[in-house]
Amino acid sequence: MPHPAPAGSEYRASLPAIWSALIAVYLIWGSTYLAIRYAVETMPPFLMAAVRFIISGGFLYGLRRFSGDPAAKAVEWRSATIIGVFLLVGGNGGVVWAEQFVTSSLAALLVATVPLWMVLMDALRPAGRRPGLPAAAGILIGFGGVILLIRSVAGSADTTSLAGAAALIFASLAWSIGSLYGRTARLPASQLLGTAMQMLAGGVALLLVATVVGEWTDLDITTVSRRSALALVYLTVIGSSAFVAYVWLLRVAPTPLVATYAYVNPLVAVLLGYFLAQEPMTLRTLLAAALIIGSVALVSLPQSRST
């Protein structure tokens, strides 16, 4: 996992370059939720995700080794595998499965609660860091938004939507656990090499999950739509490039600025879902979005200042 630069660090690159990378992270990461929805329309979710991460992870791993990064040790591969399973199987896997049944907007908003779960779990573990008043208020406000969304889903007649919402909460928890573990796990000095290893390990694990649940029998290449295929290419190529931009930003820009992605991305996802996919935008959804995004801002800013 990337390790943020100190909050008080100076800008180490030109402002136009920093803002170009930050806008790319805003737009690309925010758009991946809609791309996932399009991809799983005609492709099995776990197989789709496995292909995405094995290709992008393999390419990045080869690039970093060619650039001179030393081969990883066994303990580093073990850490990368654990993180990859939590982040990409539990986290991303839960999202791609859920988006068969829920809108990309709902997925983005529920996944946006990851910082809330991280602060809460960090506070509950032994010797963990207790949240300050703003962060504690943010947790309560954010989960109020989650309750609004869940009540909206529960009020529908479609039980699969409720299952999708439950999967998204599980995915957020899994991503939070993997992120917390990644803070102290032994990983390569090269953040990009470590990221590539996590993608490779997570991709292989997703392939195993797809095999166990029988997705190979569900795969029919002739029925894969052009929109789904393009979405997979977008996720594999463009989605991965946004992560490279994010890792670079952590090294050259102040952490509070980089942390703004956590509450801009869901807003981008909601707007794209509404304008490009005609996803419904009810008053309850807007209120929940305001509560969740505002709560993430309350939680993230104090945390980023203390890093």
Stockholm file with secondary structure:
# STOCKHOLM 1.0

chainA/1-307         MPHPAPAGSEYRASLPAIWSALIAVYLIWGSTYLAIRYAVETMPPFLMAAVRFIISGGFLYGLRRFSGDPAAKAVEWRSATIIGVFLLVGGNGGVVWAEQFVTSSLAALLVATVPLWMVLMDALRPAGRRPGLPAAAGILIGFGGVILLIRSVAGSADTTSLAGAAALIFASLAWSIGSLYGRTARLPASQLLGTAMQMLAGGVALLLVATVVGEWTDLDITTVSRRSALALVYLTVIGSSAFVAYVWLLRVAPTPLVATYAYVNPLVAVLLGYFLAQEPMTLRTLLAAALIIGSVALVSLPQSRST
#=GR chainA/1-307 SS CCCCCCTTCCCCSCHHHHHHHHHHHHHHHHHHHHHHHHHTTTSCHHHHHHHHHHHHHHHHHHHHHHTTCCCCCHHHHHHHHHHHIIIIIIIIHHHHHHTTTSCHHHHHHHHTTHHHHHHHHHHHSTTCCCCCHHHHHHHHHHHHHHHHHHHHHHTSSCHHHHHHHHHHHHHHHHHHHHHHHHHHSCCCSCHHHHHHHHHHHHHHHHHHHHHHTTHHHHCCGGGCCHHHHHHHHIIIIIHHHHHHHHHHHHHHSCHHHHTTHHHHHHHHHHHHHHHHHCCCCCHHHHHHHHHHHHHHHHHHHHHHHHC
#=GC SS_cons         CCCCCCTTCCCCSCHHHHHHHHHHHHHHHHHHHHHHHHHTTTSCHHHHHHHHHHHHHHHHHHHHHHTTCCCCCHHHHHHHHHHHIIIIIIIIHHHHHHTTTSCHHHHHHHHTTHHHHHHHHHHHSTTCCCCCHHHHHHHHHHHHHHHHHHHHHHTSSCHHHHHHHHHHHHHHHHHHHHHHHHHHSCCCSCHHHHHHHHHHHHHHHHHHHHHHTTHHHHCCGGGCCHHHHHHHHIIIIIHHHHHHHHHHHHHHSCHHHHTTHHHHHHHHHHHHHHHHHCCCCCHHHHHHHHHHHHHHHHHHHHHHHHC
//
